Amino acid sequence: MSRIFTTSFASVYPHYVTKVEKKGRTKAELNQVIEWLTGFDESMLNDHLTTGTTFEEFFADARLNPHASFITGVVCGVRVEDIDDPLMQKIRYLDKLVDELARGKALAKILRA
């Protein structure tokens, strides 16, 4: 089992915020991307951040967007569409969306609208 599964989402979230803000994007946009992927509104997201939910628990609670399978590309040298472990794939979907946001991609494209 990968160490990321038992890592708290709250310990990684600030890194996501820093990454997107360094590139001129906002925490609100990041939260919108997370909500699109997981179905968590701001209140639910804050609950996960304050309770120290692990990535495993975070994605167990999520209602994954039906369009998540349209997320393709490479994260950490691995194609997200080729990842066999369902939990790792969801984590990499999130990583990919954060990367796209930080790279300045239009929100409509990130959200596969």
C-alpha positions, 0 to 999 in steps of 0.5 A: 500500500502506498504511503499517500493513502494514509497521509492526511489530506490536510497535510497536502492541501496547503501545498496545492494552495501554494502551487496554484497561488504561485501561478496567479490562481486562487484558493477559490478556484482550487476548491472549485476544482476539488468540488468538481472532482469529489462533490465536496462543497466548501463546508464538506471540504473544511470538515475533511481538512479539520478532522485530518481525513486520510486520502483513503477516507477522503476519496471513500467519502467522495462522489467522483464526477462521472467525467473524471475518466476524461482526465488524461495525461502524465503526473509524476511520469505515469499516465493517469488513465493507465493507473490500475489502483482505483485509489491511486488513480483518484489521487492522481486525477486530483494532482493532474487537475491541480497541475492544469490549474497552476499551468493557467488552463481555463477553468472550463477546460479543467472541469471538462465542461 
